[in-house]
Amino acid sequence: MAAETIDWRLQGRYFETCNCEVACPCVWLQPASEGECKLLAAWHIDNGYCAEVGLDGLNVALACYAKGNMIDGGWQAALYLDLRADASQTQALTTIFTGRAGGHPGVLAALIGEVWGVRKVVIDYREQGDSRSLHIPGVAEAEIQSIRGITGGDATIANPPLCVVPSHPAVVAKSARYRYRDYGQDWEFSARNGYHSAFVYQP
């Protein structure tokens, strides 16, 4: 599907966690640690717009299941949009995060083979120090903690061949908890892979 010609830009912070061992081999185009990836990603938009629609302060989340090498595609996924978004904002977020507006979300969307659903929910996204957390009541809860580098500061990965955010190096993290229950899935892990960073998406 060709991308729509729309003026849009999102800037904010994101994190993800999955069932892979730290650090997830999928970003290096290798098979997932357990042969399948069960991914939960979340974005907080600090500043954003799509055409004339402002998107500041809204949250988005994505649950994703993939077998083998993620670069091979065929992902199954569910998209969650902030319940606080009005009709215009909901349409704008859907257009961007389903890939119809191009940019890196379009690259990721091209790897999805089946959409479980798109729905609006309460999304509580939080940051405190080197931890990131997400809570979607009745659906998902996750928390990750950054891993420190050998010389201090965060341990990071820059410019891998596959990633959710290409605009910034990813801070490597480990999950303190991860639970997802929806669309017939029931995932629960801890002490597994996580990444977080700032992000910029645009066409």
Secondary structure, 3 states (H helix, E strand, C coil): CCCCCCCEEEEEEEEEECCCCCCCHHHHCCCCCCCEEEEEEEEEEEEEEECCEECCCCEEEEEEEEECCHHHCCEEEEEEEECCCCHHHHHHHHHHHCCCCCHHHHHHHCCEEEEEEEEEECCEEEEECCEEEEEECCCEEEEEEECECCCCCECEECCCCCCCCCCCCEEEEEEEEEEEEECCEEEEECCCEEEEEEEEECC
